[in-house]
């Protein structure tokens, strides 16, 4: 049987063009599927990253509008902190201080040295009564470096950190960060406001419904302004629609590719039927022939999936960035999620392999006396069924493409409208 296997694989190698076209088709299908699925995951990751950059770890921001006469009092702060659904609370005092060097009033945030405040304002160093941090643009204007002294309203502060410009996070572009107690004193001195804080950053306990928590806090004072840090609902719904569309489209790509692979694989098996008949006449069993065919299909399928996986990796790492620069298109950095890619590749392998079992099963039962009759017929069984299935898939694909642009979402726009 060993020699029979060698002879079968020699014939397998003599049909290089058919084998190569099958592997290439699987590789292209795998690349398309992986690229589309990873694109949807990268879009979700980008939104989460932007949300993290803008709000940090906070879930709620609680305070009063400027035009209101009310302030955040110590009693209100204590009452909110004792809420069973609040995990962490951090005070923030907003004021304006005058920089003596440029005689200019500058937006200033007084923050506590808590992880919640650090995640919101993106600073790392400890801020005491005599230290400050500022953004790069302001430091450049003052020609200041870390360790320099900065005079604010006649008082000298040490610059301990220069943070990135925060214009993309909803915070004022030029700003100073100082200790919350110091900022509260400037607030009292400059604006005559005696408040415990301007607003409170709140992180809810895991599993807490943020909307329920906001309603509980609102019950403490009906005039409170509560901002909830969450993704834009319209953007979130569109992204979910995109992910569903990508999954359906990927599945259709795999099915259409599988139909093409079946045709190639049946052509390969057709050219090898004489060899299989000889093997059967020499004593090979149906199980042995079936194992040979199954091994060949696995080699083709596995090779195509691996090439597709590598192609997707190099495309995301090098080609996408190059194409963005070449076509002058700004795009967010993409990440290759290896775990997700391996899961999608495995699913693609299983789906295609299931389709390849159809010709493998039929060819394994070939009998020597039927070879002559089989060779005279160039059409393959179930060809009409495959043609009908192919047409149905084409119709479904066109319908989904049209529906994605015509049918409105809850926002009243198409699935790809942002």
N, C-alpha and C positions, 0 to 999 in steps of 0.2 A: 504493500500500500504506500510505502514511502516513495517508491519510484513513480507511482501514479500521481502522488501529490506534486512531486517535482515537475512532472510532465504538464500537469494542469497549470501550475504557476508559470511555467515557461510560455504557455499559450497566453496566460494573463499578461505577461510582459510584452508579447508580440502585438498586443492591441493597445499600444501606448496612447494613441490619439484619443480613443474612446475613454480610457481611464483618466487621462489628463483633463478632458472636457468635463467629465463627471466631477472630478475633484475641484476644478475651477468653478463649476456651477454651485457646488456646496459652499465653497469659500466665499463667493460673492453673496450668496444668501445669508451666510453667517455674519458677514461684515455689515450687511444692511440691517439685519435684525439687531445685532449688538449695538450698532451706532444709534439706531432709533431709540432703543430702550435706555441706553446710557445717556442719550441726550435728554430724555425726560427726567431721569434721576439727577442729572447735572443742573437742570432748570430748577428742580425742587431744592437742591443744595444751595444754589445761588440765592434763591429767595430767603432761605433760612439764614444764610451768611449775612445778607443785607439787613435782615431783621435783627440779627445779633449785633451788627455794627451800629445800628441805630439805637437800640434799646438796651443792649446788654442782657443781663439776667433778670431784669425787672419784668413784672407782669402788669403792674398798675402804677400810675402816677396820680397822686391825690393832692389837691390844693384848691385855691380859690382864684377866680379871674382877677385881673389887675383892677378892673373897674368896680369890684366889690369892696365893701368896707371891712369885710371879714378877714381874719388871719388864722393861720394854723397855730393853735394854742398848745401848750404842753399837755393839757388834759385831753385834748383831741388826739394828740400823738400817742399818749399812753393808752387811750381806749382802743385805738386801731391796733397797736402792737399786741394787745391782749386778746385780739380775735384769734380763735383756735385755728383758723385757716391761714393765718399769716405766718410764714416761716421766717422772714427777715424784713426789717424796715430800716431805711436809711434817710436821714434828713438832708435836704439841699436848700441852701439860702442863696438867692440870686440878688446881686446888687451891681453897682457900677462904681469903680474906683478910678482915681486920677493918677496916671503915670507922670511923675514929675519931669522925666526926661523929655517927653513930647507934649506934656501938658494936655493930655487927651483922656477923656472918660472912656473906660474900657469895660466891656461886659465881664462880670466875674461870677463864678460859681463857687460857693462855699460847700465843701463836701466832707463827709466823714471818711475815715480810713477803713472802710468796709469793702468786702469783696463785691457787694452789690453796686456801690458807687464807682469802684474801679472798673467794673465791667461796662458801666454806662458811659463814663467819661474817658476811659482808656488810659488811665495813668497807673503807675506801679509803685512809685516812691511814697514813703510816709510823709504826710504834710503836717508839720507842727505849727505853732503860732507864728514862727518867723521864716517859714519856707513857702514857696509857691511853685507852680508849674505853669507853663504857657505853651501855646501852639507854635509851630515852626515859623509861620508868616510873621507873627508878632515878635518873636525872638529875633528874626532877621531885621525887622524894622528898628528894634532897639540895639542891634549888634550885640546881643547878649548870648552867652554860652552858659552851660551848666557849671555852677559854682560861683557865677557872678552875683554881685549885689544889685538889686533893683529897688529904686526908691518909689514908694507909693504913699502919697499924701504925707510926706515928711518922715515916713517910717521905712527902715531898710529891711528888705526881705532877701533871702538867699534862693536863687533859682536852682532847684534840685532836679528838674526834669523838663525836657522839651518833648511834647507829644505831637503826633501827626495832626495836620489840619483837619478839622471835623466838619467841614462845610457840607459833606455828603450825608451827615448823620442827623440833620435837623437841628444842630446846635450852632450858635453864632460862630462865624469863621475865626475871628480874633477874640480870644478869651483868656482869662487868667483863672487858674484853679488854686484855691487856698483852703485852709482849715475852716470847717463850717462855723465854729465859734467865732473866729476872727471875722469872717464875712458877715455874721450876724451883728457884730458890733459896728461894722461899717454901714450896715443896713440901718441900724438905729441912729448912727451919727449923720449919715448923708440924707436918708429919706425918712427919718423919724418913724420907722416901722419897728414895733416891738413884737416880733413874731418868733415862735420857736423854730420855724422854717418857712420857706416860701412854698415848697411842696415836698411830698414824701415819696420815696421810691419803695415799692412793695414787691416782695417775691412771695408768691403763694406756695403753700405746701403741695407736694406732688399728688396729683389726682384731684385737686380742687378745681371746681368749675369757676373760672375767673369772673364770668358774668354774675354768678351768684354772690361771689365775694364782693364785687363792686356794688351790688344792691344792698348788701349788709352794711358796707361802709357808708353808702349814701343815706342809709336810715339814721346815721349819727348826726348828719346835717344835710338838709335837702339842697343847700346851695353849693355843696362841694362839686368841684369839677374833677371827674375821674377819666383819665385817658388809659385805654387798654392797649397794650402792645401785642398786636396780632397781625397776621398777613391780611392784605387787602382781600375782602371776600370775593370780589369780581375776579381778581388775579388768581385766587385759589381755585375758584370754580373752573376757570379757563384751563388751568394747569391740570386739573383732574380730568377734564374732557380730552385734553391732549394726550394724557397717559392712557386713557381707554382707547383712543383712536390708534395710538402707537402699538398697543398690544394686539388689537384686532388686525391692523395692517401687517404686523410682523408675522402673525399666524398665517395670514393669507400668502405672504411671501414664501414661507416655509412650505406650504401646501403646493403652490404653483411650482416651486423649485423641485419638490419631491416628484411631481408628475414628469418633469423634464428628466430627472435623474433615472426614473423608472424606464423611460424610453432608451436612454443611453445604456443602462444596465442590461436591459433585455436584448439590445443589439450585441452587447458583449457576450451574453450567454448564448445568443443565437449562433455566434461564430464558434462557440466552444461546445456545441451540442454533439458534434461528431466525437470529440474527445471524451465527453461524458458517457456517450454510448459505448465507446471502447472500454472505458473504465468499468462500466456496468457488466459488459460481456466478460471481462477478466475477473469478475467476482466482487467488485465494489458494491457495497450495499447502499440503499437509499440514504441512510443516516450518514455514511461517509461522504457521499457526494454533497449532501446538504450541508455538512460541516465545511467543506471546501468553499462552496458558494457563499455561505454565511460569513466565513473568514474574509473572503474577497470584498464583500459588501462593507464589512466593518473597517477594513483597511482604507477603502475609498472614502467612506464617511468620516472616519477619524482624521484622515489626512486633510480633507476639506475643512473640517471644523477647526483644526489646529491652525491651518493657514489663515482662515478667517479671523481667528482670535488674535493671532500675531499682527495681521493686517490692521485690525481695529486699534490695537495698542499703539502701533507706530503712527497710524493716522491721527489719533487723538493727541499724541505727544509731539509730532512734528508737522504733519501735513496741514491740520486745521489752522495752526498758528501762521504757517506760511501762506495759506490761502487767504486768511484774514488780512495779512499785510499786503499781499499782491492785489486783492480787490478793494483795498482800503475800507474794510468792514470791521467795525469795532465789535468785539465779542468778549464774553466773560471767560476766564480761564476754565478749561475743562479738566476733570479728573477721571482717571481710568479706575473704576471700582472693580478690583480684581474679583472679589467675592461674587458680586452681581453678575459680572461677565462670565464667570465659570458656571454659574447656575443657568444662565440663558444659553450658554454653549451646550451644556448637558441636555437641556430640554430640546434644543434644536437637533442634537444628535439622536435623541430617542425618537422624535417625530419622523425624521428622515429615515431612520433605520426601520421603523414600523412599515413605512411605505416600501422599502427595499425587500421586505420579507415576502411581498406578493410574487415578484418574478422568481425569487429564490425558491419558494415552496413549489411552484409549478415546474421549474427546471429540474429540481432534485428528483422528481418522479419519472423522468424520461426513461423510456424503454428502447433498446437497440432497434427493434423492428419498426418503431415509429419514427426513427430519425429521418429516413428518406421522405416520408410523407410530410414531416414537419419542415424539412428544408425546402420543400416546394412551395410552402406558404410563407410569404414575406410579411403578411399582416399578423399582428399579435392579438391574443385574446383580450377581451375587455377594452379594445381600442375605442369603441363607440361610447362606452361608459366613461372613459377618461375624457373624451372630447366633450361630452355633455357636462361633466363635472368641471372641466376647465372653463367652459362658457359660463357656467353658473358663478364660479369664483370671479371671473372677469366682471360679470354683472354686479355682483355684490360689492366688489372693490370700487367700481364707478359710482354706485349708489352711495357708498360711504363717503367718497370724496366730495360728491355734490352736496350731500346732506350736511357735511361738516361746514360748508360755506353758506348754505341756504337756511337751514333750520336754526332758529334763534336759541340762545341759552337764556338763563334767567336774567342776564344783564341786557338782553335784547340785541346781542351781537353774535357774530359767528364764533366758532370754537377757537380760531386763531387770532381773534381781535383782542388786542391788549390796550 
